[in-house]
Amino acid sequence: IIPGRAARLKGEIEDATGWGVMVGPLDSSGIPKYLADNWPPEET
């Protein structure tokens, strides 16, 4: 999970690592709700 402001780096990170990357909230105060809504991630 990367911060929302780093969303433009998602593809580059995925290509470089082979990992699935999720874009999280812009502000760290949104992490609890983000995890409640998005964890565990869906299998792709």
NUGU-187158 format. One record per residue (C-alpha): residue in one letter; x, y, z. Coordinates in steps of 0.2 Angstrom, whole numbers, plus 2048, in hexadecimal, padded with zeros to 3 digits. Layout:
BEGIN
AXYZ
...
! end
This chain:
BEGIN
I800800800
I8078117FB
P801822800
G7F482A7F5
R8008387F0
A80B82B7E8
A7FE8237DD
R8078287CD
L81581D7D2
K80A80D7D4
G80E8067C2
E8208097C4
I8218017D5
E8177F27CE
D8227F07BF
A8327F17CA
T82D7E57D7
G8207DA7CF
W8157DE7DF
G8027E37DE
V8027F57E5
M7F37FD7ED
V7F18107EE
G7EB815800
P7E4825806
L7EC836804
D7EC839817
S7F282D824
S7E283082E
G7D9826821
I7E3816823
P7D780E82F
K7C8810824
Y7D280C815
L7D87FB81C
A7C67F7823
D7BF7FA811
N7CD7F2807
W7D67E5811
P7D97D780D
P7DB7DB7FB
E7D27D27ED
E7DB7C57E4
T7E07C97D3
! end
